[in-house]
Amino acid sequence: KAELDDVMYDAVDTLDKKAPKDADIYARTKTPYSILKKLVEKRMLDPEKGLTDMVGTTIAVENQKELEQVRDDIDGGLLGKILDRDDYYKSPKAGYKAYHYIVEYQGIPVEVQLKTKTQKKLHEISHESYKKGNLNPKGLEKMSDLFEKSDNGDALSKKKVNKLLKNKKQLTKNITK
């Protein structure tokens, strides 16, 4: 775990040097227990799959322009070889929008999730509904689209998003069955 933590801190430092000044960067390493648990669960469900990452990071930026800048830096090899890339902006997953990567950083697979700060807040709120099994994907997609318009600078959308983020009950109602 200590070796993974060193890789994680180094990856965060690398990201921090290239990320926009006001970006938030979150990171974690998997514990030995979570590594074993994930290997057992994934192998039982699909013998072709194994553990895809040992370190996970999330970069949350202010707007879509900054998001695309960081995306382009990672696509350009900022952290190393890209092993896997999912564009959930182009193909949302049950309404979820973000960029996900698995990159090989210092020989270790590192997950990198890129999203805006507002999309991150929406994902945090929607995660509870997802875990309870009452997430409404169409409702989440509608909210994700609104949040993306806000992230692209649309003033009316920004006003609606700020109002929804202040009224989390209403936002939750919009994304649950």
Disulfide bonds with the S-S distance in Angstrom:
none
